[in-house]
Amino acid sequence: MKKISIISILIIIFSSGCTPDRFVLNRAQDYPILGYIMTGLDDVRVVNDNSLFLYPSGRVSLSTTGMTQFIGNFSVELRKGNGVRFYFRTVSYQFDRQPFISLEYTTKGCIVNDNNTSKTLIDSVAASIHKPELIKVVNDGKFIRIFVGCAEIYNKATTLPATEYIIVEAMPQSEVFLYGLFYEELTTNFSKEL
């Protein structure tokens, strides 16, 4: 009987489909974050239930199943290098072929790229090594708003559909610590409230 129980447990473990490139953050929260390492497994390290570390050029997809209208909060600490890149309104599947809105948060400032149609440069809001900063994105219907700290650096309508994904990538030679990741569902029109 004991042998059958052990075999049953092993079958359950091995049939669960556990893959090393997938992980879950905020397991006990209302909106757990599903993670997918899009580069080599050594490029991303999950630190605990609410933080991860990106090594140079490490890329990770973060999503909340089925939630496309949300506020995403990320505490970001650049540990070395030039910066980090966030991709919004895109998907992880065939990522290199998908449209997106990106935020480059660098030591020289912020650049928002709207699907390669326009670029917005804000050199007064820049990353500093070992200085944490809150990055917030609001996916609200056709509007997207991006905040770095208290500064709203982007607020525009877009033709790109809202998706449940945010993709984060450390720039080459950069190491980034992400923590305090938190998603909340939009229940009102956030764009009109602020």
Backbone as a chain_set.jsonl record, in Angstrom:
{"seq": "MKKISIISILIIIFSSGCTPDRFVLNRAQDYPILGYIMTGLDDVRVVNDNSLFLYPSGRVSLSTTGMTQFIGNFSVELRKGNGVRFYFRTVSYQFDRQPFISLEYTTKGCIVNDNNTSKTLIDSVAASIHKPELIKVVNDGKFIRIFVGCAEIYNKATTLPATEYIIVEAMPQSEVFLYGLFYEELTTNFSKEL", "coords": {"N": [[0.825, -1.2, 0.0], [1.928, 1.24, 0.818], [3.849, 1.521, -1.118], [2.292, 1.872, -3.407], [1.131, 4.359, -2.852], [3.359, 6.05, -2.884], [4.165, 5.756, -5.542], [1.879, 6.788, -6.785], [2.007, 9.478, -5.948], [4.398, 10.253, -7.202], [3.632, 9.957, -9.886], [1.67, 11.952, -10.077], [3.24, 14.235, -9.612], [5.055, 14.164, -11.809], [3.309, 14.235, -13.955], [2.21, 16.679, -13.841], [3.142, 18.613, -15.517], [5.144, 20.446, -15.019], [7.254, 23.019, -15.882], [10.46, 24.448, -16.26], [10.649, 27.044, -17.284], [8.422, 28.45, -16.649], [6.495, 30.189, -14.185], [4.838, 31.287, -11.144], [3.822, 34.247, -9.641], [2.814, 36.064, -6.703], [0.983, 34.214, -5.541], [-0.946, 34.002, -3.471], [-2.537, 36.196, -3.782], [-5.335, 38.162, -5.103], [-5.033, 38.391, -7.852], [-3.001, 36.442, -9.304], [0.23, 36.426, -10.842], [1.285, 35.233, -13.871], [4.24, 33.919, -15.036], [6.675, 33.747, -17.649], [9.677, 32.695, -18.842], [11.388, 34.062, -21.405], [13.842, 33.99, -22.55], [17.079, 32.46, -22.088], [17.134, 30.109, -19.358], [18.933, 30.806, -17.361], [18.966, 33.533, -17.492], [17.049, 34.782, -16.014], [15.982, 35.026, -12.67], [13.827, 33.836, -10.306], [13.151, 35.309, -7.332], [11.518, 35.358, -5.021], [8.066, 35.039, -3.987], [7.189, 37.45, -4.965], [9.072, 38.786, -6.456], [11.704, 39.195, -8.889], [14.79, 38.668, -10.652], [16.519, 40.067, -13.304], [18.976, 39.193, -15.511], [21.645, 40.341, -17.767], [20.108, 41.08, -20.832], [18.009, 39.373, -20.245], [14.676, 38.245, -20.545], [11.263, 38.396, -19.711], [7.886, 37.323, -19.64], [4.965, 38.596, -18.251], [1.771, 38.019, -16.962], [-1.765, 38.287, -16.315], [-4.307, 36.128, -16.172], [-6.75, 36.581, -18.541], [-7.275, 39.244, -17.822], [-7.383, 42.324, -19.128], [-7.817, 44.983, -18.758], [-6.295, 46.903, -16.606], [-4.291, 47.979, -13.763], [-0.915, 47.986, -13.497], [1.723, 47.565, -11.278], [5.145, 48.065, -10.641], [8.05, 47.777, -8.844], [11.216, 48.905, -9.513], [14.634, 48.289, -9.634], [17.612, 49.24, -10.822], [20.475, 47.464, -10.998], [22.923, 47.285, -12.274], [24.438, 48.597, -15.255], [22.615, 49.975, -18.1], [19.769, 50.07, -18.267], [16.235, 49.14, -18.396], [13.645, 47.545, -20.273], [10.224, 47.804, -20.971], [7.424, 46.193, -22.395], [4.244, 46.795, -23.683], [0.793, 46.047, -24.438], [1.035, 43.813, -26.135], [1.924, 40.409, -27.002], [3.342, 37.299, -25.802], [3.691, 35.186, -27.557], [5.331, 34.562, -30.53], [6.724, 36.965, -30.223], [8.641, 38.764, -31.368], [7.481, 39.49, -33.751], [5.264, 40.94, -33.193], [3.165, 43.865, -32.721], [3.699, 46.671, -30.466], [3.79, 48.775, -27.514], [6.448, 50.413, -26.099], [8.458, 51.016, -23.191], [11.442, 52.45, -22.415], [13.393, 52.539, -19.733], [15.979, 54.213, -18.661], [19.393, 55.114, -17.764], [19.794, 57.463, -19.03], [17.371, 58.587, -19.399], [13.832, 58.377, -20.231], [12.235, 56.59, -22.828], [9.464, 56.339, -24.836], [8.032, 54.238, -27.113], [5.73, 54.064, -29.569], [4.586, 51.574, -31.141], [6.473, 51.793, -33.185], [5.687, 54.099, -34.511], [5.752, 56.582, -33.333], [7.944, 58.4, -31.163], [8.598, 59.224, -27.807], [10.591, 61.193, -25.835], [11.833, 61.57, -22.627], [14.008, 63.129, -20.866], [14.318, 64.023, -18.307], [13.472, 62.222, -16.441], [15.051, 59.673, -15.157], [16.795, 56.54, -14.722], [18.703, 55.459, -11.892], [21.568, 53.834, -10.643], [21.0, 51.393, -8.194], [18.837, 52.795, -7.13], [15.64, 52.552, -6.24], [12.543, 52.616, -8.096], [9.115, 53.297, -8.79], [7.208, 51.927, -11.311], [4.347, 52.37, -13.158], [1.692, 51.135, -15.051], [-1.233, 51.793, -16.868], [-3.722, 50.129, -18.336], [-6.346, 50.966, -20.073], [-8.984, 50.519, -21.748], [-8.954, 52.033, -24.877], [-6.923, 53.643, -24.11], [-3.632, 54.209, -22.83], [-1.615, 54.66, -20.062], [1.403, 55.718, -18.608], [3.451, 55.793, -15.814], [6.324, 56.956, -14.122], [7.647, 56.825, -11.081], [6.326, 59.666, -9.612], [5.836, 60.987, -11.912], [3.903, 61.4, -14.769], [4.527, 59.992, -17.739], [3.493, 59.27, -20.132], [0.465, 59.364, -21.915], [-1.874, 58.394, -23.834], [-4.173, 57.665, -26.505], [-4.488, 54.577, -28.241], [-4.355, 52.426, -31.105], [-3.755, 49.838, -30.729], [-4.807, 46.737, -29.4], [-5.792, 46.133, -25.99], [-3.943, 43.947, -23.944], [-3.293, 41.048, -21.856], [-0.678, 40.907, -21.174], [2.554, 41.926, -20.016], [5.751, 42.552, -20.941], [9.034, 42.263, -19.858], [12.364, 43.342, -20.072], [15.789, 43.145, -19.483], [18.283, 45.43, -20.423], [21.162, 44.983, -22.608], [24.131, 44.15, -20.836], [22.99, 44.946, -18.459], [21.563, 44.644, -15.183], [18.659, 43.905, -13.434], [16.439, 44.352, -10.761], [13.265, 43.377, -9.992], [10.471, 43.986, -8.056], [7.738, 43.909, -5.664], [5.59, 43.556, -7.369], [2.417, 44.064, -8.665], [-0.857, 43.647, -9.691], [-3.938, 45.187, -10.455], [-7.392, 45.058, -11.082], [-9.126, 47.201, -13.305], [-11.905, 49.008, -12.327], [-13.309, 51.25, -12.761], [-13.378, 54.037, -15.028], [-10.312, 54.859, -15.326], [-8.78, 56.722, -16.725], [-10.328, 59.003, -16.86], [-10.515, 59.729, -14.237], [-8.1, 60.797, -13.269]], "CA": [[0.0, 0.0, 0.0], [2.82, 2.401, 0.884], [4.518, 1.595, -2.411], [1.316, 2.419, -4.344], [0.993, 5.787, -2.543], [4.559, 6.742, -3.374], [4.085, 5.761, -7.003], [0.818, 7.743, -7.141], [2.541, 10.831, -5.75], [5.373, 10.504, -8.268], [2.89, 10.128, -11.136], [1.048, 13.281, -10.025], [4.301, 15.241, -9.77], [5.61, 14.167, -13.157], [2.291, 14.527, -14.957], [1.682, 18.027, -13.637], [3.595, 19.478, -16.586], [6.013, 21.479, -14.472], [8.331, 23.399, -16.786], [11.31, 25.415, -15.565], [10.554, 28.4, -17.828], [7.147, 29.026, -16.21], [6.411, 30.388, -12.746], [3.696, 32.078, -10.69], [4.08, 35.21, -8.569], [1.616, 36.514, -5.971], [0.063, 33.07, -5.49], [-2.029, 34.183, -2.496], [-3.26, 37.436, -4.087], [-6.517, 38.025, -5.965], [-4.614, 38.281, -9.243], [-1.66, 35.899, -9.448], [0.932, 36.805, -12.067], [1.894, 34.1, -14.539], [5.493, 34.316, -15.654], [7.266, 32.875, -18.658], [11.025, 33.139, -19.194], [11.438, 34.049, -22.86], [15.235, 33.813, -22.958], [17.644, 31.317, -21.388], [16.725, 29.97, -17.957], [19.899, 31.492, -16.501], [18.827, 34.979, -17.67], [16.027, 35.264, -15.084], [15.93, 34.259, -11.413], [12.703, 34.17, -9.438], [13.733, 35.459, -5.994], [10.49, 34.881, -4.099], [6.713, 35.088, -4.53], [6.84, 38.766, -5.483], [10.216, 39.485, -7.041], [12.589, 38.449, -9.772], [16.021, 39.328, -11.043], [16.829, 39.897, -14.718], [20.381, 39.352, -15.887], [21.739, 41.024, -19.065], [19.25, 40.639, -21.941], [16.949, 38.472, -19.792], [13.336, 38.73, -20.89], [10.204, 37.626, -19.076], [6.506, 37.721, -19.905], [4.135, 38.574, -17.05], [0.376, 38.199, -17.346], [-2.85, 37.884, -15.429], [-5.208, 35.453, -17.089], [-8.012, 37.185, -18.914], [-7.452, 40.629, -17.384], [-6.729, 43.248, -20.058], [-8.019, 46.348, -18.243], [-5.674, 46.782, -15.291], [-3.166, 48.819, -13.341], [0.237, 47.158, -13.137], [2.745, 48.29, -10.508], [6.434, 47.385, -10.604], [9.193, 48.482, -8.276], [12.356, 48.571, -10.365], [15.939, 48.753, -9.168], [18.704, 48.943, -11.744], [21.657, 47.09, -10.209], [24.098, 47.659, -13.072], [24.151, 48.776, -16.669], [21.94, 51.162, -18.634], [18.339, 50.179, -18.05], [15.263, 48.063, -18.568], [12.643, 47.846, -21.288], [8.904, 47.216, -20.768], [6.593, 46.143, -23.593], [2.834, 46.754, -23.351], [-0.138, 45.832, -25.545], [1.627, 42.816, -27.008], [1.816, 39.048, -26.472], [4.628, 36.605, -25.803], [3.766, 34.28, -28.708], [5.971, 35.217, -31.676], [6.9, 38.329, -29.723], [9.426, 39.602, -32.274], [6.655, 39.892, -34.891], [4.057, 41.592, -32.686], [3.224, 45.297, -32.422], [3.799, 46.933, -29.034], [4.214, 50.067, -26.997], [7.546, 50.09, -25.184], [9.068, 52.02, -22.323], [12.836, 52.229, -22.046], [13.724, 53.283, -18.513], [17.438, 54.127, -18.714], [20.164, 56.114, -17.027], [19.766, 58.704, -19.817], [15.994, 59.066, -19.466], [12.789, 57.438, -20.662], [11.784, 56.66, -24.211], [8.261, 55.561, -25.115], [7.926, 53.967, -28.536], [4.368, 53.615, -29.859], [4.521, 50.706, -32.313], [7.377, 52.351, -34.197], [5.087, 55.221, -35.238], [6.209, 57.825, -32.709], [8.785, 58.238, -29.981], [8.553, 60.302, -26.836], [11.789, 61.17, -25.001], [11.765, 62.361, -21.396], [15.341, 62.978, -20.272], [14.312, 64.474, -16.911], [13.124, 61.077, -15.595], [16.077, 58.69, -15.503], [17.159, 55.522, -13.73], [19.995, 55.554, -11.214], [21.982, 52.547, -10.094], [20.579, 51.103, -6.814], [17.757, 53.675, -6.672], [14.35, 51.966, -6.649], [11.516, 53.513, -8.624], [7.857, 52.637, -9.114], [6.687, 52.099, -12.661], [2.932, 51.993, -13.175], [1.039, 51.201, -16.357], [-2.686, 51.693, -16.797], [-4.369, 49.681, -19.568], [-7.732, 51.401, -19.876], [-9.626, 50.604, -23.053], [-8.037, 52.455, -25.938], [-5.902, 54.509, -23.526], [-2.554, 53.652, -22.016], [-0.908, 55.688, -19.284], [2.614, 55.184, -17.994], [4.025, 56.648, -14.781], [7.594, 56.579, -13.492], [7.55, 57.6, -9.848], [5.137, 60.538, -9.638], [5.734, 61.642, -13.221], [3.19, 60.739, -15.853], [5.37, 60.226, -18.907], [2.778, 58.921, -21.363], [-0.988, 59.268, -21.761], [-2.383, 58.518, -25.196], [-5.016, 56.623, -27.085], [-3.761, 53.736, -29.179], [-5.18, 51.481, -31.854], [-3.382, 48.481, -30.332], [-5.735, 46.205, -28.4], [-5.261, 45.84, -24.656], [-3.67, 42.523, -23.723], [-3.009, 40.708, -20.47], [0.765, 40.718, -21.048], [3.607, 42.93, -19.945], [7.029, 41.868, -21.128], [10.104, 43.066, -19.262], [13.654, 42.884, -20.583], [16.988, 43.889, -19.083], [19.097, 45.805, -21.572], [22.473, 44.324, -22.574], [25.034, 44.537, -19.736], [22.211, 45.489, -17.347], [20.938, 43.726, -14.244], [17.486, 44.604, -12.919], [15.666, 43.697, -9.719], [11.851, 43.747, -10.018], [9.795, 43.509, -6.852], [6.493, 44.621, -5.392], [4.747, 43.47, -8.557], [1.034, 44.001, -8.235], [-1.849, 43.995, -10.698], [-5.295, 45.348, -9.961], [-8.348, 45.221, -12.164], [-9.806, 48.502, -13.385], [-13.353, 48.89, -12.145], [-13.862, 52.504, -13.253], [-12.572, 54.62, -16.091], [-9.17, 55.486, -14.663], [-8.284, 57.85, -17.518], [-11.115, 60.192, -16.568], [-10.37, 60.074, -12.825], [-6.889, 61.569, -12.975]], "C": [[0.863, 1.255, 0.0], [3.506, 2.617, -0.463], [3.571, 2.211, -3.456], [1.138, 3.917, -4.112], [2.172, 6.576, -3.068], [4.53, 6.826, -4.893], [3.015, 6.753, -7.467], [1.296, 9.183, -7.025], [3.525, 11.182, -6.857], [4.675, 10.723, -9.613], [2.248, 11.516, -11.181], [2.091, 14.365, -10.254], [4.776, 15.312, -11.209], [4.575, 14.47, -14.234], [1.733, 15.943, -14.833], [2.164, 19.014, -14.697], [4.487, 20.613, -16.111], [7.143, 21.764, -15.458], [9.148, 24.498, -16.126], [11.231, 26.837, -16.087], [9.25, 29.092, -17.446], [7.135, 29.136, -14.687], [5.189, 31.226, -12.421], [4.16, 32.974, -9.555], [2.749, 35.577, -7.914], [0.553, 35.417, -5.881], [-1.134, 33.306, -4.576], [-2.863, 35.437, -2.763], [-4.481, 37.161, -4.965], [-6.137, 37.791, -7.427], [-3.177, 37.763, -9.322], [-1.071, 36.29, -10.805], [1.615, 35.565, -12.63], [3.131, 34.582, -15.266], [5.999, 33.264, -16.627], [8.622, 33.463, -19.04], [11.197, 32.964, -20.695], [12.852, 33.896, -23.414], [15.77, 32.58, -22.225], [17.244, 31.29, -19.916], [17.67, 30.686, -17.01], [19.812, 33.011, -16.596], [17.845, 35.616, -16.691], [16.063, 34.39, -13.842], [14.732, 34.754, -10.613], [13.245, 34.166, -8.014], [12.775, 34.943, -4.934], [9.127, 35.066, -4.76], [6.346, 36.436, -5.152], [8.039, 39.511, -6.063], [11.007, 38.558, -7.953], [13.751, 39.33, -10.19], [16.282, 39.017, -12.508], [18.314, 40.156, -14.938], [20.444, 39.963, -17.287], [20.958, 40.312, -20.178], [18.192, 39.616, -21.539], [15.593, 39.078, -20.075], [12.302, 37.799, -20.282], [8.849, 38.21, -19.465], [5.725, 37.569, -18.605], [2.692, 38.822, -17.471], [-0.561, 37.792, -16.214], [-3.956, 37.36, -16.341], [-6.515, 36.206, -17.289], [-8.214, 38.636, -18.527], [-6.662, 41.557, -18.308], [-6.871, 44.7, -19.627], [-7.498, 46.348, -16.814], [-4.684, 47.903, -15.025], [-2.072, 47.857, -12.908], [1.281, 48.011, -12.452], [4.003, 47.441, -10.416], [7.446, 48.273, -9.901], [10.42, 47.972, -9.017], [13.622, 49.136, -9.74], [16.995, 48.291, -10.157], [19.948, 48.67, -10.914], [22.96, 47.392, -10.943], [23.667, 47.834, -14.516], [23.37, 50.033, -16.98], [20.446, 51.227, -18.379], [17.543, 48.919, -18.326], [14.218, 48.511, -19.579], [11.352, 47.092, -20.938], [8.158, 47.26, -22.091], [5.144, 45.957, -23.16], [2.019, 46.514, -24.617], [0.453, 44.904, -26.596], [1.389, 41.45, -26.39], [3.176, 38.372, -26.559], [4.79, 35.685, -27.01], [4.27, 35.047, -29.925], [6.199, 36.7, -31.39], [7.607, 39.243, -30.718], [8.626, 40.093, -33.488], [5.433, 40.713, -34.478], [4.242, 43.108, -32.544], [3.269, 45.497, -30.908], [3.965, 48.417, -28.773], [5.307, 49.74, -26.002], [7.962, 51.309, -24.377], [10.496, 51.592, -22.067], [13.127, 53.146, -20.869], [15.227, 53.138, -18.344], [18.095, 55.211, -17.876], [20.214, 57.447, -17.773], [18.36, 59.284, -19.948], [15.044, 57.967, -19.885], [12.456, 57.682, -22.126], [10.554, 55.774, -24.328], [8.14, 55.463, -26.625], [6.541, 53.377, -28.788], [4.339, 52.881, -31.192], [5.325, 51.244, -33.496], [6.764, 53.482, -35.015], [5.495, 56.556, -34.633], [7.049, 57.492, -31.481], [8.651, 59.47, -29.111], [9.771, 60.156, -25.94], [11.588, 62.095, -23.814], [13.104, 62.18, -20.688], [15.395, 63.415, -18.812], [13.934, 63.367, -15.93], [14.051, 59.939, -15.999], [16.329, 57.722, -14.354], [18.512, 55.849, -13.129], [20.304, 54.188, -10.625], [21.604, 52.487, -8.61], [19.54, 52.072, -6.26], [16.422, 53.112, -7.164], [13.377, 53.029, -7.146], [10.271, 52.69, -8.96], [7.475, 52.964, -10.548], [5.272, 51.549, -12.654], [2.415, 52.14, -14.593], [-0.457, 51.007, -16.136], [-3.19, 51.335, -18.192], [-5.846, 49.958, -19.399], [-8.4, 51.591, -21.232], [-8.634, 50.986, -24.132], [-6.905, 53.348, -25.409], [-4.843, 53.7, -22.786], [-1.848, 54.82, -21.341], [0.275, 55.015, -18.607], [3.159, 56.236, -17.035], [5.366, 56.076, -14.357], [7.705, 57.46, -12.268], [6.258, 58.387, -9.897], [4.906, 61.17, -11.0], [4.942, 60.796, -14.21], [3.978, 61.032, -17.128], [4.671, 59.894, -20.216], [1.302, 58.777, -21.058], [-1.592, 59.491, -23.132], [-3.348, 57.394, -25.522], [-4.166, 55.842, -28.079], [-4.749, 52.845, -29.923], [-4.838, 50.033, -31.491], [-4.355, 47.97, -29.271], [-5.031, 45.976, -27.056], [-5.044, 44.335, -24.548], [-3.375, 42.3, -22.25], [-1.512, 40.631, -20.187], [1.528, 42.022, -20.832], [4.907, 42.144, -20.032], [8.122, 42.807, -20.653], [11.437, 42.456, -19.685], [14.78, 43.767, -20.044], [17.779, 44.222, -20.345], [20.447, 45.079, -21.485], [23.381, 44.952, -21.507], [24.294, 45.137, -18.539], [21.662, 44.364, -16.478], [19.851, 44.502, -13.508], [16.772, 43.738, -11.89], [14.25, 44.247, -9.777], [11.195, 43.173, -8.773], [8.537, 44.33, -6.614], [5.579, 44.633, -6.602], [3.308, 43.258, -8.114], [0.13, 44.448, -9.372], [-3.183, 44.205, -9.997], [-6.208, 45.63, -11.144], [-8.952, 46.612, -12.123], [-11.305, 48.275, -13.234], [-14.07, 50.163, -12.589], [-12.953, 53.009, -14.363], [-11.468, 55.453, -15.464], [-8.711, 56.724, -15.414], [-9.056, 59.13, -17.228], [-10.94, 60.648, -15.117], [-9.185, 60.965, -12.554], [-6.791, 62.83, -13.783]], "O": [[0.58, 2.215, -0.717], [3.715, 3.752, -0.891], [4.013, 2.992, -4.299], [1.006, 4.675, -5.074], [1.999, 7.654, -3.636], [4.843, 7.872, -5.462], [3.226, 7.479, -8.438], [1.024, 10.009, -7.897], [3.487, 12.29, -7.392], [5.087, 11.584, -10.39], [2.282, 12.18, -12.217], [1.852, 15.309, -11.007], [4.89, 16.401, -11.772], [4.936, 14.921, -15.321], [0.885, 16.355, -15.625], [1.656, 20.133, -14.774], [4.562, 21.65, -16.771], [7.897, 20.864, -15.826], [8.583, 25.391, -15.495], [11.693, 27.759, -15.415], [9.002, 30.216, -17.883], [7.691, 28.289, -13.989], [4.573, 31.809, -13.314], [4.814, 32.515, -8.618], [1.687, 35.414, -8.515], [-0.629, 35.665, -6.118], [-2.235, 32.849, -4.883], [-3.812, 35.706, -2.026], [-4.638, 36.063, -5.5], [-6.834, 37.081, -8.151], [-2.237, 38.554, -9.398], [-1.797, 36.461, -11.784], [2.421, 34.927, -11.953], [3.074, 35.548, -16.028], [5.781, 32.065, -16.453], [8.701, 34.6, -19.506], [11.156, 31.842, -21.2], [13.032, 33.696, -24.615], [14.984, 31.739, -21.787], [17.041, 32.339, -19.304], [17.241, 31.134, -15.946], [20.507, 33.712, -15.861], [17.808, 36.838, -16.55], [16.162, 33.167, -13.936], [14.633, 35.936, -10.285], [13.74, 33.144, -7.539], [13.169, 34.182, -4.051], [9.052, 35.233, -5.977], [5.304, 36.555, -5.796], [8.021, 40.739, -6.152], [10.987, 37.335, -7.817], [13.702, 40.556, -10.096], [16.271, 37.856, -12.916], [18.832, 41.216, -14.587], [19.409, 40.095, -17.94], [21.13, 39.118, -20.423], [17.537, 39.043, -22.41], [15.379, 40.273, -19.872], [12.44, 36.577, -20.328], [8.691, 39.423, -19.599], [5.812, 36.538, -17.937], [2.421, 39.734, -18.252], [-0.191, 37.059, -15.297], [-4.47, 38.092, -17.186], [-7.276, 36.437, -16.35], [-9.242, 39.217, -18.876], [-5.432, 41.577, -18.279], [-6.119, 45.558, -20.089], [-8.169, 45.855, -15.908], [-4.299, 48.658, -15.917], [-2.291, 47.008, -12.044], [1.682, 49.052, -12.97], [3.934, 46.242, -10.146], [7.674, 49.407, -10.322], [10.636, 46.766, -9.133], [13.678, 50.307, -9.365], [17.238, 47.094, -10.308], [20.424, 49.553, -10.201], [23.972, 47.714, -10.322], [22.652, 47.284, -14.945], [23.435, 51.024, -16.253], [19.892, 52.322, -18.28], [18.075, 47.818, -18.467], [13.943, 49.702, -19.723], [11.383, 45.896, -20.646], [8.245, 48.243, -22.826], [4.842, 45.068, -22.365], [2.495, 46.747, -25.728], [0.381, 45.176, -27.795], [0.72, 41.343, -25.362], [4.054, 38.816, -27.298], [5.914, 35.43, -27.442], [3.695, 36.068, -30.302], [5.9, 37.563, -32.215], [7.2, 40.392, -30.888], [9.057, 41.018, -34.176], [4.653, 41.134, -35.333], [5.349, 43.577, -32.277], [2.917, 44.592, -30.152], [4.241, 49.204, -29.679], [5.121, 48.877, -25.144], [7.838, 52.454, -24.812], [10.74, 50.496, -21.56], [13.108, 54.371, -20.996], [15.71, 52.082, -17.935], [17.431, 56.106, -17.351], [20.633, 58.455, -17.204], [18.178, 60.349, -20.538], [15.394, 56.787, -19.895], [12.402, 58.819, -22.593], [10.591, 54.599, -23.963], [8.144, 56.473, -27.329], [6.219, 52.306, -28.273], [4.1, 53.481, -32.24], [4.903, 51.155, -34.649], [7.259, 53.798, -36.097], [5.576, 57.558, -35.343], [6.883, 56.446, -30.853], [8.599, 60.6, -29.597], [9.968, 59.099, -25.341], [11.22, 63.259, -23.974], [13.309, 61.188, -19.989], [16.406, 63.202, -18.143], [14.059, 63.546, -14.719], [13.869, 59.317, -17.045], [16.11, 58.038, -13.185], [19.365, 56.447, -13.785], [19.409, 53.477, -10.166], [21.864, 53.43, -7.863], [19.375, 52.164, -5.044], [16.11, 53.183, -8.353], [13.384, 54.172, -6.689], [10.37, 51.531, -9.364], [7.425, 54.128, -10.944], [5.021, 50.428, -12.211], [2.667, 53.147, -15.256], [-0.885, 50.177, -15.333], [-3.096, 52.141, -19.118], [-6.528, 49.254, -18.654], [-8.384, 52.685, -21.796], [-7.596, 50.343, -24.288], [-6.031, 53.761, -26.172], [-5.125, 52.654, -22.201], [-1.529, 55.828, -21.971], [0.171, 53.897, -18.101], [3.31, 57.406, -17.388], [5.526, 54.86, -14.246], [7.839, 58.679, -12.376], [5.201, 57.829, -10.192], [3.884, 61.822, -11.216], [5.264, 59.633, -14.455], [4.082, 62.185, -17.547], [5.188, 60.196, -21.292], [0.921, 58.15, -20.07], [-1.801, 60.629, -23.551], [-3.338, 56.33, -24.903], [-3.24, 56.384, -28.683], [-5.838, 52.551, -29.429], [-5.543, 49.107, -31.893], [-4.69, 48.701, -28.34], [-3.841, 45.668, -27.003], [-5.87, 43.547, -25.009], [-3.225, 43.255, -21.488], [-1.118, 40.319, -19.064], [1.19, 43.067, -21.388], [5.124, 41.19, -19.285], [8.139, 43.99, -20.996], [11.622, 41.239, -19.663], [14.718, 44.992, -20.142], [17.923, 43.38, -21.232], [20.831, 44.613, -20.412], [23.373, 46.169, -21.322], [24.918, 45.773, -17.689], [21.339, 43.281, -16.965], [20.083, 45.609, -13.021], [16.532, 42.552, -12.113], [14.048, 45.453, -9.629], [11.356, 41.989, -8.476], [8.304, 45.332, -7.291], [4.869, 45.611, -6.837], [3.018, 42.387, -7.294], [0.337, 45.515, -9.949], [-3.517, 43.486, -9.055], [-5.845, 46.344, -12.079], [-9.254, 47.141, -11.053], [-11.894, 47.45, -13.932], [-15.287, 50.163, -12.772], [-11.879, 52.455, -14.598], [-11.674, 56.616, -15.115], [-8.288, 57.694, -14.785], [-8.503, 60.224, -17.337], [-11.185, 61.811, -14.797], [-9.259, 61.824, -11.675], [-5.825, 63.58, -13.642]]}, "num_chains": 1, "name": "protein.A"}
